[in-house]
Amino acid sequence: MRSVGLYLLLCLQTAKVAGFSTYSFVRLGRKAGFSSASLRSTFTDVDTKDPTLTALFNFSNVEENAVSNFERIDDAVMGGISLSSMKQNPEEEFARWSGICRLDGGGFCGTRTLPFQSPLQVGEAEGFYLLCRLTSDDEPERRVWKMTTRSERSRSEQLYQAVFQLPKTTDDEWNLVKIKFSDFTQVRGPRVVEGAPKLNATSGIFQVGLSLSKFLISSTVKEIEDFRPGFFELQVKEIGVFVDGNVPAEIEFSGTLEKDVAEKKKPLVLKVLGPIAMVFFSEKRRRRASAMRILVEKRGFSRLQAIRFGVQLRARQKGRLVAVSQALGTLAKESILLVLSSTLRLFLVYPILLLRKVINLFKGPKKAAAKQ
């Protein structure tokens, strides 16, 4: 076994001199019949693991199934139609966070972990790190890349974000990106929460995530110039924390909650309103509305022409009878939802708004009297 290791080590050194990347060497080694374990051990011998880095999610170990700890959080939450996912092929020692970011109704894609089982005590750690590479294109500067985290159990839209610069990928090499805790800012959506405290990581971390966005972190909704929409793929090997200096980070990570447990721990309001929101604001319905808007505004179709166009497209794939029946079913469903939404506005939304105005009306004089 030692002779095999020395042989692989010599081959790797020779490959690097010849201009091969470590990733290319590993792929060639597998084709030559060497096991993944022997190749990984050789990689460790040459590229010694930095003791100041502590991986929380290690995608290079496929058996850990680290991708199961992540969930999608795209602009669908604000009416957009972008779509992304974090996946891993069994034969690859990295995860692929990829998708299509669309500007229609949103403009961001995101992935985040499930809530941690217990608060992550970061100790002397200075921040998070990513071992990653952008493989879809060579224009990372045309997107806003963000790291997200939470310092409390709440899963509201208020959290902490930090922008990081993603280097261009050369020769399949991995990039080590560090984001200090001091760089994080509390935000609500894309807006900065004015007067909010800085991230206090020593009190515990409850969640981490990644975001690709057209929105900068600012007090106003400010967008990056020349944003690049469309397909992206970021390959991720590790997500973890780092310390400055040469002292190893001693951090214990209990992992994330299972998905069913996380669902049970959601606030009661979300449990009740979630299914209702899915009916009225389902992603399928938003995509259908987006397609209708494009046909009407950009193609000059009337609504009836757009519906007929959709029926014709379906008829080519599924037959005219199926296409017509689906169109009629969709129209019936939309009519029912329109009646229900109008009823909810009339008997629930408008009364709540009226009540809020009345309360503010009475609060105004009290505040004025208190100031005097």
Salt bridges, closest charged atoms under 4 A:
ASP47 OD1 - LYS16 NZ 3.23
GLU71 OE2 - ARG112 NE 2.83
GLU71 OE2 - ARG155 NH2 2.38
ASP74 OD2 - ARG72 NE 2.40
GLU92 OE2 - ARG96 NH2 2.52
GLU93 OE2 - ARG30 NH2 3.31
GLU93 OE2 - ARG40 NH1 2.50
ASP104 OD1 - ARG293 NH2 2.91
ASP137 OD2 - ARG143 NH2 2.91
GLU139 OE1 - ARG142 NH1 2.84
GLU139 OE1 - ARG228 NH1 2.57
ASP172 OD2 - ARG27 NH2 3.94
GLU223 OE2 - LYS214 NZ 3.46
ASP226 OD1 - ARG142 NH2 3.28
GLU233 OE2 - ARG96 NH1 2.62
GLU238 OE1 - LYS49 NZ 2.81
GLU263 OE2 - LYS266 NZ 3.33
GLU283 OE2 - ARG72 NH2 2.68
GLU283 OE2 - ARG287 NH2 2.85
GLU334 OE1 - ARG285 NE 3.03
GLU334 OE2 - ARG288 NH2 2.91
